[in-house]
Amino acid sequence: MNAKMLVGGLLGGVAFFLLGYLLYGLLFTDAMASCTSCQRPMEEINFLLLGVGNVFMGLTISYIFSRWMSVSTFMAGATAGATIGLLMSIGFTSISYATSTVYSAATCMLYSILIEVIMWAVVGGIIAWWLGRK
């Protein structure tokens, strides 16, 4: 990994963290609280591990974009991010719904997928913008 890719990953991680707070923590709090049976209260969240996880998600997108896809504009990154986010969130959410009580109803899966696609699109756009800078 080069410095540009690392910085892109860090930017993506920060964006994931902030978008997660905005979407899961503020805008969809009530909807997601009624959907999940295992959500920690805000005061019990391990923010260090949450941050680490977000940074590694950002690094994943940055690596994919710079090594395999050569994505370098905001719109291309948003499109690629939304596509990857859609595919991954459908996969993870379906597996979680099938094997656990994380989601109480199928409609909850749709909320989660929608939120994830938005997050991946924005983060993908930010990372691609960064990688495409001269």
GROMACS elastic network, one bead per residue, 0.5 to 0.9 nm:
[ bonds ]
;  ai    aj funct       b0    kb
    1     4     6  0.81957   500
    1     5     6  0.60981   500
    1     6     6  0.66298   500
    1    63     6  0.75630   500
    2     5     6  0.53858   500
    2     6     6  0.63332   500
    2     7     6  0.88059   500
    3     6     6  0.50357   500
    3     7     6  0.61143   500
    3     8     6  0.84528   500
    4     7     6  0.52366   500
    4     8     6  0.60867   500
    4     9     6  0.85695   500
    4   130     6  0.78366   500
    4   131     6  0.65660   500
    5     8     6  0.50062   500
    5     9     6  0.61364   500
    5    10     6  0.86631   500
    5    59     6  0.74913   500
    5    62     6  0.57161   500
    5    63     6  0.65249   500
    5    65     6  0.89427   500
    5    66     6  0.69325   500
    5   127     6  0.86266   500
    5   130     6  0.87176   500
    5   131     6  0.69719   500
    6     9     6  0.50013   500
    6    10     6  0.62120   500
    6    11     6  0.86034   500
    6    59     6  0.66779   500
    6    62     6  0.75241   500
    6    63     6  0.84677   500
    7    11     6  0.60733   500
    7    12     6  0.84235   500
    7    59     6  0.86322   500
    7    62     6  0.87482   500
    7   127     6  0.87773   500
    7   130     6  0.82630   500
    7   131     6  0.89720   500
    8    11     6  0.50799   500
    8    12     6  0.60457   500
    8    13     6  0.85025   500
    8    58     6  0.73308   500
    8    59     6  0.71814   500
    8    61     6  0.86848   500
    8    62     6  0.57986   500
    8    63     6  0.88668   500
    8   126     6  0.79285   500
    8   127     6  0.50787   500
    8   128     6  0.79125   500
    8   129     6  0.88409   500
    8   130     6  0.60042   500
    8   131     6  0.66173   500
    9    13     6  0.60248   500
    9    14     6  0.86332   500
    9    55     6  0.63616   500
    9    56     6  0.73251   500
    9    57     6  0.76804   500
    9    60     6  0.71979   500
    9    61     6  0.70866   500
    9    62     6  0.52194   500
    9    63     6  0.78015   500
    9   127     6  0.70105   500
   10    14     6  0.62122   500
   10    15     6  0.84951   500
   10    54     6  0.87188   500
   10    55     6  0.56477   500
   10    56     6  0.82807   500
   10    58     6  0.62878   500
   10    59     6  0.67983   500
   10    62     6  0.89610   500
   11    14     6  0.52409   500
   11    15     6  0.61405   500
   11    16     6  0.85886   500
   11    55     6  0.80930   500
   11    58     6  0.71814   500
   11    59     6  0.89369   500
   11   123     6  0.82382   500
   11   126     6  0.74770   500
   11   127     6  0.68766   500
   11   130     6  0.84893   500
   12    16     6  0.60097   500
   12    17     6  0.85245   500
   12    54     6  0.78065   500
   12    55     6  0.68195   500
   12    56     6  0.89401   500
   12    57     6  0.76074   500
   12    59     6  0.72219   500
   12    61     6  0.78864   500
   12    62     6  0.77480   500
   12   122     6  0.88941   500
   12   123     6  0.53218   500
   12   124     6  0.74719   500
   12   126     6  0.67638   500
   12   127     6  0.59159   500
   13    16     6  0.50438   500
   13    17     6  0.61595   500
   13    18     6  0.86553   500
   13    51     6  0.73089   500
   13    52     6  0.81176   500
   13    53     6  0.79849   500
   13    56     6  0.68563   500
   13    57     6  0.64398   500
   13    59     6  0.73213   500
   13   123     6  0.81030   500
   14    17     6  0.50641   500
   14    18     6  0.61837   500
   14    19     6  0.84887   500
   14    51     6  0.77687   500
   14    54     6  0.70872   500
   14    55     6  0.68404   500
   14    58     6  0.80686   500
   15    18     6  0.51848   500
   15    19     6  0.59091   500
   15    20     6  0.82691   500
   15    54     6  0.83908   500
   15    58     6  0.83053   500
   15   119     6  0.82675   500
   15   122     6  0.79678   500
   15   123     6  0.60295   500
   15   126     6  0.81235   500
   16    19     6  0.51830   500
   16    20     6  0.58472   500
   16    21     6  0.85289   500
   16    51     6  0.88794   500
   16    54     6  0.58006   500
   16    55     6  0.78876   500
   16    57     6  0.79861   500
   16    58     6  0.73281   500
   16   119     6  0.65108   500
   16   120     6  0.78423   500
   16   122     6  0.85868   500
   16   123     6  0.64805   500
   17    20     6  0.51478   500
   17    21     6  0.63172   500
   17    22     6  0.87057   500
   17    50     6  0.77123   500
   17    51     6  0.65597   500
   17    54     6  0.59571   500
   17    55     6  0.82881   500
   18    21     6  0.51484   500
   18    22     6  0.61652   500
   18    23     6  0.85814   500
   19    23     6  0.58267   500
   19    24     6  0.79379   500
   19    25     6  0.89498   500
   19   118     6  0.88766   500
   19   119     6  0.62935   500
   19   122     6  0.86690   500
   19   123     6  0.87926   500
   20    23     6  0.52770   500
   20    24     6  0.53293   500
   20    25     6  0.67059   500
   20    26     6  0.88997   500
   20   115     6  0.85567   500
   20   116     6  0.87953   500
   20   119     6  0.74685   500
   21    24     6  0.55628   500
   21    26     6  0.64919   500
   21    27     6  0.87302   500
   22    25     6  0.55390   500
   22    26     6  0.51081   500
   22    27     6  0.62089   500
   22    28     6  0.84038   500
   23    26     6  0.57292   500
   23    28     6  0.56980   500
   23    29     6  0.76875   500
   23   115     6  0.68564   500
   23   119     6  0.85213   500
   24    27     6  0.63512   500
   24    28     6  0.52035   500
   24    29     6  0.55559   500
   24    32     6  0.72096   500
   24   112     6  0.89799   500
   24   115     6  0.78308   500
   25    28     6  0.67413   500
   25    29     6  0.53236   500
   25    42     6  0.83324   500
   26    29     6  0.54323   500
   26    30     6  0.85775   500
   27    30     6  0.80668   500
   27    31     6  0.87557   500
   28    31     6  0.52960   500
   28    32     6  0.59455   500
   28    33     6  0.83136   500
   28   111     6  0.84527   500
   28   115     6  0.87058   500
   29    32     6  0.53911   500
   29    33     6  0.59110   500
   29    34     6  0.86703   500
   30    33     6  0.50502   500
   30    34     6  0.63074   500
   30    35     6  0.86419   500
   31    34     6  0.54845   500
   31    35     6  0.64119   500
   31   108     6  0.79590   500
   31   111     6  0.79965   500
   32    36     6  0.61537   500
   32    39     6  0.87358   500
   32   103     6  0.89024   500
   32   108     6  0.71495   500
   32   111     6  0.76254   500
   32   112     6  0.79795   500
   33    36     6  0.56894   500
   33    37     6  0.77922   500
   33    39     6  0.71925   500
   34    37     6  0.78443   500
   34   104     6  0.78944   500
   34   108     6  0.85480   500
   35   102     6  0.78477   500
   35   103     6  0.54222   500
   35   104     6  0.51695   500
   35   105     6  0.67466   500
   35   107     6  0.83803   500
   35   108     6  0.54019   500
   35   109     6  0.84879   500
   35   111     6  0.89907   500
   36    39     6  0.60885   500
   36   101     6  0.75124   500
   36   102     6  0.51852   500
   36   104     6  0.59704   500
   36   105     6  0.88329   500
   36   108     6  0.79155   500
   37   101     6  0.64828   500
   37   102     6  0.56242   500
   37   103     6  0.68214   500
   37   104     6  0.70658   500
   38   101     6  0.78635   500
   38   102     6  0.61166   500
   38   103     6  0.87632   500
   39    42     6  0.89362   500
   39   102     6  0.82800   500
   40    43     6  0.79944   500
   40    44     6  0.59922   500
   40    45     6  0.61913   500
   41    44     6  0.54403   500
   41    45     6  0.67089   500
   42    45     6  0.54797   500
   43    46     6  0.85411   500
   44    47     6  0.88721   500
   45    48     6  0.88305   500
   45    49     6  0.87761   500
   45    50     6  0.78851   500
   46    49     6  0.56504   500
   46    50     6  0.62216   500
   46    51     6  0.87083   500
   47    51     6  0.59134   500
   47    52     6  0.84568   500
   48    51     6  0.51537   500
   48    52     6  0.62373   500
   48    53     6  0.86712   500
   49    53     6  0.60639   500
   49    54     6  0.85079   500
   50    53     6  0.51683   500
   50    54     6  0.62102   500
   50    55     6  0.86869   500
   51    54     6  0.50690   500
   51    55     6  0.61455   500
   51    56     6  0.86288   500
   52    55     6  0.51807   500
   52    56     6  0.62698   500
   52    57     6  0.86925   500
   53    56     6  0.52094   500
   53    57     6  0.62713   500
   53    58     6  0.86977   500
   54    57     6  0.50559   500
   54    58     6  0.62306   500
   54    59     6  0.86105   500
   55    59     6  0.60956   500
   55    60     6  0.85617   500
   56    60     6  0.60785   500
   56    61     6  0.87165   500
   57    60     6  0.50418   500
   57    61     6  0.64815   500
   57    62     6  0.86631   500
   58    61     6  0.52896   500
   58    62     6  0.61241   500
   58    63     6  0.85407   500
   58   123     6  0.75205   500
   58   124     6  0.84777   500
   58   127     6  0.79586   500
   59    63     6  0.59408   500
   59    64     6  0.85047   500
   60    63     6  0.51783   500
   60    64     6  0.61986   500
   60    65     6  0.85934   500
   61    64     6  0.51209   500
   61    65     6  0.60237   500
   61    66     6  0.84830   500
   61    81     6  0.76726   500
   61   120     6  0.88480   500
   61   123     6  0.83917   500
   61   124     6  0.68366   500
   61   127     6  0.75969   500
   62    65     6  0.52125   500
   62    66     6  0.60312   500
   62    67     6  0.82937   500
   62   124     6  0.80914   500
   62   127     6  0.61829   500
   62   128     6  0.76303   500
   62   131     6  0.79869   500
   63    66     6  0.53513   500
   63    67     6  0.57192   500
   63    68     6  0.76958   500
   64    67     6  0.54943   500
   64    68     6  0.53145   500
   64    69     6  0.63265   500
   64    70     6  0.82495   500
   64    71     6  0.87629   500
   65    68     6  0.59207   500
   65    70     6  0.53669   500
   65    71     6  0.51394   500
   65    72     6  0.77934   500
   65    77     6  0.78189   500
   65    80     6  0.86160   500
   65   124     6  0.85061   500
   65   127     6  0.81718   500
   65   128     6  0.69743   500
   65   131     6  0.82221   500
   66    69     6  0.62102   500
   66    70     6  0.50224   500
   66    71     6  0.65914   500
   66    72     6  0.81228   500
   66   128     6  0.83122   500
   66   131     6  0.71012   500
   67    70     6  0.65091   500
   68    71     6  0.86135   500
   69    72     6  0.89550   500
   70   128     6  0.86028   500
   70   131     6  0.86821   500
   70   132     6  0.87527   500
   71    74     6  0.85395   500
   71    76     6  0.61901   500
   71    77     6  0.59251   500
   71    80     6  0.81170   500
   71   127     6  0.89019   500
   71   128     6  0.56258   500
   71   129     6  0.85126   500
   71   131     6  0.76533   500
   71   132     6  0.74333   500
   72    75     6  0.87638   500
   72    76     6  0.69727   500
   72    77     6  0.68610   500
   72   125     6  0.87279   500
   72   127     6  0.81949   500
   72   129     6  0.57623   500
   72   130     6  0.75253   500
   72   131     6  0.55667   500
   72   133     6  0.76613   500
   73    76     6  0.53143   500
   73    77     6  0.60210   500
   73    78     6  0.84860   500
   73   125     6  0.70340   500
   73   126     6  0.86430   500
   73   127     6  0.87426   500
   73   128     6  0.52666   500
   73   130     6  0.82611   500
   73   131     6  0.80265   500
   73   132     6  0.59211   500
   73   133     6  0.85940   500
   74    77     6  0.50963   500
   74    78     6  0.59871   500
   74    79     6  0.85567   500
   74   122     6  0.86078   500
   74   124     6  0.74796   500
   74   126     6  0.61946   500
   74   127     6  0.77403   500
   74   128     6  0.55143   500
   74   130     6  0.84674   500
   74   132     6  0.85144   500
   75    79     6  0.60678   500
   75    80     6  0.84638   500
   75   121     6  0.88942   500
   75   124     6  0.86861   500
   75   125     6  0.60298   500
   75   128     6  0.82761   500
   75   129     6  0.84651   500
   76    79     6  0.51561   500
   76    80     6  0.60527   500
   76    81     6  0.83069   500
   76   124     6  0.82514   500
   76   125     6  0.69949   500
   76   128     6  0.73295   500
   76   129     6  0.89600   500
   77    80     6  0.50680   500
   77    81     6  0.56817   500
   77    82     6  0.82700   500
   77   121     6  0.71135   500
   77   122     6  0.82108   500
   77   123     6  0.80424   500
   77   126     6  0.73459   500
   77   127     6  0.70522   500
   77   129     6  0.73933   500
   78    82     6  0.59034   500
   78    83     6  0.84441   500
   78   118     6  0.89884   500
   78   120     6  0.73708   500
   78   122     6  0.57859   500
   78   123     6  0.72267   500
   78   126     6  0.78584   500
   78   127     6  0.89964   500
   78   128     6  0.79451   500
   79    82     6  0.51939   500
   79    83     6  0.61728   500
   79    84     6  0.86378   500
   79   121     6  0.62886   500
   79   124     6  0.76672   500
   79   125     6  0.77421   500
   80    83     6  0.50995   500
   80    84     6  0.60972   500
   80    85     6  0.83320   500
   80   120     6  0.86042   500
   80   121     6  0.72557   500
   80   124     6  0.68083   500
   80   125     6  0.83836   500
   81    84     6  0.51945   500
   81    85     6  0.57986   500
   81    86     6  0.83279   500
   81   117     6  0.76631   500
   81   118     6  0.88363   500
   81   119     6  0.84234   500
   81   122     6  0.74778   500
   81   123     6  0.70575   500
   81   125     6  0.71426   500
   82    86     6  0.58645   500
   82    87     6  0.85343   500
   82   116     6  0.82960   500
   82   117     6  0.50068   500
   82   118     6  0.67610   500
   82   119     6  0.79132   500
   82   120     6  0.53276   500
   82   122     6  0.80392   500
   82   124     6  0.74684   500
   83    86     6  0.51198   500
   83    87     6  0.62585   500
   83    88     6  0.85659   500
   83   117     6  0.75601   500
   83   120     6  0.83055   500
   83   121     6  0.78937   500
   84    87     6  0.52577   500
   84    88     6  0.60335   500
   84    89     6  0.83550   500
   84   117     6  0.82079   500
   84   120     6  0.75223   500
   84   121     6  0.86963   500
   85    88     6  0.51804   500
   85    89     6  0.57416   500
   85    90     6  0.82864   500
   85   113     6  0.81819   500
   85   116     6  0.61650   500
   85   117     6  0.50132   500
   85   118     6  0.82244   500
   85   119     6  0.79460   500
   85   120     6  0.52357   500
   85   121     6  0.73649   500
   86    89     6  0.52856   500
   86    90     6  0.60237   500
   86    91     6  0.84811   500
   86   113     6  0.66578   500
   86   114     6  0.80506   500
   86   116     6  0.72293   500
   86   117     6  0.53305   500
   86   120     6  0.82612   500
   87    90     6  0.53878   500
   87    91     6  0.62498   500
   87    92     6  0.87537   500
   87   117     6  0.89257   500
   88    91     6  0.50597   500
   88    92     6  0.60650   500
   88    93     6  0.82967   500
   88   113     6  0.89612   500
   88   116     6  0.89735   500
   89    92     6  0.51298   500
   89    93     6  0.56207   500
   89    94     6  0.80471   500
   89   112     6  0.76445   500
   89   113     6  0.54630   500
   89   114     6  0.87461   500
   89   116     6  0.65049   500
   89   117     6  0.75843   500
   90    93     6  0.52685   500
   90    94     6  0.57983   500
   90    95     6  0.84024   500
   90   109     6  0.81632   500
   90   110     6  0.87403   500
   90   112     6  0.89516   500
   90   113     6  0.63288   500
   91    94     6  0.53564   500
   91    95     6  0.62179   500
   91    96     6  0.86038   500
   92    95     6  0.52115   500
   92    96     6  0.60524   500
   92    97     6  0.85443   500
   93    96     6  0.50192   500
   93    97     6  0.59955   500
   93    98     6  0.84365   500
   93   103     6  0.84267   500
   93   109     6  0.61221   500
   93   110     6  0.88194   500
   93   112     6  0.75210   500
   93   113     6  0.73542   500
   94    97     6  0.51318   500
   94    98     6  0.60233   500
   94    99     6  0.85525   500
   94   109     6  0.74974   500
   95    98     6  0.51147   500
   95    99     6  0.60533   500
   95   100     6  0.81938   500
   96    99     6  0.53526   500
   96   100     6  0.55207   500
   96   101     6  0.75629   500
   96   102     6  0.64101   500
   96   103     6  0.74658   500
   97   100     6  0.57173   500
   97   101     6  0.65680   500
   97   102     6  0.64472   500
   97   103     6  0.57138   500
   97   104     6  0.80027   500
   97   105     6  0.81597   500
   97   106     6  0.77527   500
   97   109     6  0.75720   500
   98   101     6  0.82966   500
   99   102     6  0.86897   500
  100   103     6  0.76456   500
  101   104     6  0.63336   500
  103   106     6  0.73645   500
  103   107     6  0.87916   500
  103   108     6  0.60486   500
  103   109     6  0.67385   500
  104   107     6  0.85158   500
  104   108     6  0.68367   500
  104   109     6  0.87719   500
  105   108     6  0.53786   500
  105   109     6  0.71045   500
  106   109     6  0.51697   500
  106   110     6  0.68878   500
  107   110     6  0.51087   500
  107   111     6  0.66241   500
  107   112     6  0.88780   500
  108   111     6  0.51156   500
  108   112     6  0.63464   500
  108   113     6  0.86381   500
  109   112     6  0.51543   500
  109   113     6  0.61091   500
  109   114     6  0.85559   500
  110   113     6  0.50522   500
  110   114     6  0.60118   500
  110   115     6  0.85252   500
  111   114     6  0.51924   500
  111   115     6  0.61741   500
  111   116     6  0.85832   500
  112   115     6  0.52113   500
  112   116     6  0.61048   500
  112   117     6  0.86029   500
  113   116     6  0.51413   500
  113   117     6  0.61035   500
  113   118     6  0.86537   500
  114   117     6  0.52630   500
  114   118     6  0.63556   500
  114   119     6  0.87192   500
  115   118     6  0.52608   500
  115   119     6  0.62420   500
  115   120     6  0.86818   500
  116   119     6  0.50090   500
  116   120     6  0.59897   500
  116   121     6  0.83932   500
  117   120     6  0.51732   500
  117   121     6  0.59808   500
  117   122     6  0.86133   500
  118   121     6  0.51993   500
  118   122     6  0.62815   500
  118   123     6  0.85794   500
  119   122     6  0.53607   500
  119   123     6  0.60578   500
  119   124     6  0.83078   500
  120   123     6  0.51251   500
  120   124     6  0.56786   500
  120   125     6  0.83395   500
  121   124     6  0.50708   500
  121   125     6  0.61111   500
  121   126     6  0.86741   500
  122   125     6  0.51184   500
  122   126     6  0.62740   500
  122   127     6  0.87085   500
  123   126     6  0.50783   500
  123   127     6  0.61296   500
  123   128     6  0.84747   500
  124   127     6  0.52538   500
  124   128     6  0.60059   500
  124   129     6  0.84153   500
  125   128     6  0.52066   500
  125   129     6  0.59871   500
  125   130     6  0.85687   500
  126   129     6  0.51294   500
  126   130     6  0.62470   500
  126   131     6  0.86963   500
  127   130     6  0.50689   500
  127   131     6  0.61334   500
  127   132     6  0.85423   500
  128   131     6  0.50192   500
  128   132     6  0.59794   500
  128   133     6  0.86499   500
  129   132     6  0.52044   500
  129   133     6  0.64124   500
  130   133     6  0.54496   500
  130   134     6  0.89457   500
  131   134     6  0.83023   500
